[in-house]
Structure formats: structure tokens, C-alpha cells
């Protein structure tokens, strides 16, 4: 068994992509701002990855699956 086998975390598969909507508001202060938002995934398309021993022809499509939150904090210069 070859113990020096190295797996690269990428392959030459077609481009994977996704689209999200960020809905939120901004609260401004004198020197900084807060921007909380809700992340709503619209579409995501993933392919199989040989690093995880998945079939490279596998295609995973998801519509409106999941939800997330984001908090951005910024400082004015």
C-alpha cells in the first residue's frame, strides 16, 4: 500500500454554481455600521468529487433548500 498517496481537493469538472438572495437592513452609527441579513438560497448545482470517492457524473440540484443568516460589521474611514 502506498502511504504517500496525495489527493488534490480539485478536479476538472464543469463549473458548479448557486444563486442566493440576501434580504436585510443596515444600521449606521458615526464610525461603523451593522448589516444583518437573511440568506435565502434559490438554486445550487453540485457535481461529484473524486476526492470524496463520489461518482464524477453525479449531479445534485437543489431549489429553495435551507436558509442562513449573516452579520456584517464595517468601519468607516
HUWOWO-V201928 format. One record per residue. PHI is phi in degrees with one decimal (NA if undefined). D_FIRST is the distance of its C-alpha to the first C-alpha in Angstrom with 1 decimal. Layout:
# HUWOWO-V201928
phi=<PHI:PHI>
d_first=<D_FIRST:D_FIRST>
This chain:
# HUWOWO-V201928
phi=<NA:-90.2:-82.1:-96.6:-66.9:-114.9:-103.0:-88.2:-81.4:-146.9:-147.1:-97.9:-80.1:-60.1:-59.5:-97.3:-152.0:-156.7:-137.0:-128.7:-113.9:-108.7:-118.1:-168.3:-143.3:-123.9:-116.8:-100.4:-120.8:-61.1:-116.2:-151.3:-142.1:-119.4:-134.8:-75.7:-153.5:-102.6:-104.0:-115.5:-71.9:-91.9:-147.8:-143.9:-128.4:-119.5:-115.6:-67.9:-119.9:-65.6:-61.1:-95.8:57.6:-95.6:-65.1:-69.2:-89.3:-65.7:-132.5:-112.2:-113.2:-130.9:-114.4:47.2:-117.7:101.0:-161.0:-148.3:-128.1:-140.2:-132.0:-108.9:-122.3:-129.1:-123.0:-80.8:-102.1>
d_first=<0.0:3.8:6.2:9.1:9.2:12.9:15.0:18.6:21.3:23.3:23.5:26.4:28.0:31.7:33.5:33.5:36.8:39.0:42.7:44.2:47.8:48.6:51.9:53.4:56.1:56.7:58.6:59.9:61.2:62.7:59.6:56.7:55.9:53.8:52.4:51.0:50.0:48.5:45.5:45.8:43.0:44.5:41.6:37.8:35.5:31.7:29.0:25.5:22.7:19.3:18.0:19.0:17.8:21.5:23.1:24.4:27.7:28.4:31.6:33.0:36.6:38.6:42.4:44.1:41.3:41.4:43.5:43.1:45.3:45.5:47.5:48.2:50.2:51.7:54.0:56.9:57.4>
